[in-house]
Amino acid sequence: MERQFAHTGELVRFDMVLTRGYFQKTPLDPFGIVDYCIVNIGSEQIEANLDERGHFGFSHEIGPRDGVTLPITATAYRSQGLRDRMKIGGRWINADDPYDPTDTLVATAGMELFIYKTSVDWQLKHTGNQLKMETGRLEILKEDAPARSIYHKSRTPGGFDASASTETEYRVLYEPTWDEINRSGTTPIRFLVYDTNDIQHEFLAAISTP
């Protein structure tokens, strides 16, 4: 089963395709073949939208999960009379007419979505004048985007946390959002901070993405 990755809090767009042919690579127009498609994302259930390119599209916002694998299945049906299952008033309802034929299962697809969370837990070593951590600026250098500047939590809500472990060791803590980091590989980060003599120092590191 295919496995993909998503960051906690991310709004993920899914696109599954109805295909035909021996190698199943030719998109098939679902209209007249499929009437609806139900998607199970873990314990949640939604309905996907169909388009003329043979795609079933849907979006899902990943909640505050970490280290969890969500099974995802999409099942396409053709109605045989009344729909067997539909969402009415925010609730899924099953048709209970014993004389109505069962809808035909046309196609199904599945995948796994691994949910991860990134974090900055940075141990800095510095000798000399003591660093004034509240003056620091954490820069996240995402590709194809301006540098994102994060300030100390005492200056900006949601900012980084910092402390001095010893006279020469400091710690910076921050949890990036999904849109602050690269989709894969690493995201460079830079920390700029002044010491008690107002001399600025620079530290470099990177955030890893699965």
Buried (B, 14 or more C-beta within 10 A) or exposed (E): EEEEBBBBBBEBEBEBBBBEEEEEEEBBBBEEBBBBBBBBBBEEEBBBEBBEEBBBBBEBEBEEBEEEEBEBBBBBBBBEEEBBBBEEEEEEEEBEEEEBEEBBEBBEBEBEBBBBBBEBEBEBEBEEEEBBBBBBBBBBBBEEEEEBEBBBBEEEEEBBBBEBEEEEEBBBBBBBBBEBBBBEEEBBBBBBBBBEEEEEBEBEBBBEBE
